[in-house]
Amino acid sequence: QVQLVESGGGLVQPGGSLRLSCAASGSIFSINPLGWYRQAPGKQRELVARIASSGSTNYKDSVKGRFTISRDNAKNSVYLQMNSLKPEDTAVYYCWEGIYGINYWGKGTLVTVSS
């Protein structure tokens, strides 16, 4: 049974930083693509960043240069370092793992950027 558990969300002022973590279990973690999505109130869930098993990454345009996704296969974990946060980054952030075309999601962690 695949489980993804996010942590690290919270309230931060504009310009601040947060690091999200996601611990995975129940899969052959090292061979699967991983990612972070987010969903703001009243909006659809959107891709923030993805990282392939090779380590190659892709990002939503609005977070390029501010967010960094990384993975630690030894710890079955994926991370999202978020710098220079803006109010428009406020959302529930979800960890994602793709396994043979099936999407697995965590329950999400809330990030609020506000002064």
C-alpha positions as CSV (number, residue, x, y, z in Angstrom):
1,Q,0.0,0.0,0.0
2,V,1.5,3.3,-1.2
3,Q,1.5,6.1,1.4
4,L,2.8,9.6,1.0
5,V,3.0,11.9,4.1
6,E,3.8,15.6,3.7
7,S,5.1,17.9,6.4
8,G,6.6,21.4,6.7
9,G,3.7,23.6,5.8
10,G,2.8,26.7,7.8
11,L,2.4,30.4,7.9
12,V,5.2,32.5,6.5
13,Q,5.6,36.2,5.6
14,P,6.1,37.3,2.0
15,G,9.8,36.9,1.1
16,G,10.2,34.0,3.5
17,S,11.2,30.4,3.0
18,L,9.7,27.0,3.8
19,R,10.9,23.4,3.1
20,L,8.3,20.8,2.5
21,S,9.1,17.1,3.0
22,C,7.3,14.0,1.8
23,A,8.0,10.6,3.2
24,A,6.9,7.7,1.0
25,S,6.3,4.0,1.7
26,G,5.0,1.0,-0.1
27,S,6.6,1.5,-3.5
28,I,9.9,1.0,-5.3
29,F,10.6,4.6,-4.7
30,S,13.8,5.1,-6.6
31,I,12.4,4.3,-10.1
32,N,9.3,6.5,-9.9
33,P,8.7,10.1,-10.8
34,L,7.8,12.3,-7.9
35,G,6.4,15.8,-7.6
36,W,4.6,18.5,-5.8
37,Y,1.3,20.0,-6.8
38,R,-0.8,22.7,-5.2
39,Q,-4.4,23.8,-5.0
40,A,-5.5,27.2,-4.0
41,P,-9.0,28.0,-2.8
42,G,-11.4,28.0,-5.7
43,K,-8.8,26.8,-8.2
44,Q,-7.8,23.6,-9.8
45,R,-4.8,21.5,-8.6
46,E,-1.7,22.5,-10.6
47,L,1.8,21.1,-11.0
48,V,4.5,23.0,-9.1
49,A,7.5,20.8,-9.7
50,R,8.4,17.2,-10.8
51,I,11.6,15.2,-10.6
52,A,12.2,12.1,-12.6
53,S,14.1,9.0,-11.4
54,S,17.1,10.3,-13.3
55,G,17.0,13.5,-11.3
56,S,15.8,15.7,-14.1
57,T,13.4,18.4,-13.0
58,N,10.7,20.6,-14.4
59,Y,8.9,23.5,-12.8
60,K,5.8,25.7,-13.1
61,D,7.1,29.0,-14.7
62,S,6.0,31.2,-11.8
63,V,8.2,29.3,-9.3
64,K,11.3,28.9,-11.4
65,G,14.3,30.3,-9.6
66,R,12.5,30.3,-6.3
67,F,11.6,26.7,-5.7
68,T,13.8,23.6,-5.8
69,I,12.7,20.0,-5.8
70,S,15.0,17.2,-4.7
71,R,14.8,13.6,-3.8
72,D,16.7,11.3,-1.4
73,N,16.1,7.7,-2.5
74,A,17.9,6.3,0.5
75,K,15.3,8.0,2.7
76,N,12.3,7.5,0.4
77,S,11.7,11.2,0.5
78,V,11.1,14.1,-1.8
79,Y,11.5,17.8,-0.8
80,L,10.5,21.2,-2.0
81,Q,12.6,24.1,-0.9
82,M,10.5,27.3,-1.4
83,N,12.2,30.7,-1.2
84,S,11.0,34.2,-1.8
85,L,7.5,33.2,-1.1
86,K,4.6,35.3,-2.4
87,P,1.0,35.5,-1.3
88,E,0.0,33.8,-4.5
89,D,1.9,30.8,-3.4
90,T,-0.7,30.2,-0.7
91,A,-2.3,26.8,-1.3
92,V,-2.5,23.2,0.0
93,Y,0.6,21.4,-1.3
94,Y,0.3,17.8,-2.3
95,C,3.1,15.2,-2.8
96,W,2.7,13.0,-5.9
97,E,4.2,9.7,-7.0
98,G,3.5,8.2,-10.4
99,I,3.6,4.4,-10.5
100,Y,3.0,2.7,-13.8
101,G,0.6,5.4,-14.9
102,I,-1.3,5.5,-11.6
103,N,-1.3,8.7,-9.5
104,Y,-0.7,8.5,-5.8
105,W,-1.3,11.5,-3.6
106,G,-0.6,12.6,0.0
107,K,-3.2,14.4,2.1
108,G,-1.6,17.7,1.6
109,T,0.0,20.4,3.8
110,L,-1.2,24.0,4.0
111,V,1.2,26.8,3.1
112,T,0.0,30.3,3.9
113,V,2.0,33.3,2.8
114,S,0.7,36.4,4.5
115,S,1.9,39.4,6.5
